Amino acid sequence: MAEHIPQRERFLGEINRMLNKNHGRLAMVTWCKKDGVLDFDEEIALYYISEWYNLPRWVSMERWASLGPQCGFEPTTPQDWSKGIRPLQFWGDILKTSLEPKNIIGLVQIGDSGVKAGAAAALMGYGFLKDFIKFGAMRMDVRST
């Protein structure tokens, strides 16, 4: 769910504050972009996914990990779990289900936001296949004081 958080530093700082009482640990998984420079088509795909899903700007798992120490966590190494999940089946099932005759009326009723959500799901699949959308995981331990 972390891809939905626009104020990432504030989010991690607040999680750290809550966990610090018990010397806790944050386990996090999130959709993210690959590290490094993206091609033009990759940037465009992420732009429209963000617009149509109302998401903040995408960041890499490495960026998430770099925020941890700034927010009171020990340094961490993110893990790429992309190969262990099957999102294409999930997104494909969503698209297939939304196009069933009994659901078409609902799509028409919700208007262009439903069409945009379907298009965003297709772009997510494209990004996952092209390997610029990742499913990242990491563990952040509260820094000992």
Secondary structure, 3 states (H helix, E strand, C coil): CHHHCCCHHHHHHHHHHHHHCCCCEEEEEEEEECCCCCCHHHHHHHHHHHHHHCCCCCCEHHHHHHHHHHCCECCCCCEECHHHCCHHHHHHHHHHHHCCHHHHHHHHHHCHHHHHHHHHHHHHHHHHHCCCEEEEEEEEEECCC
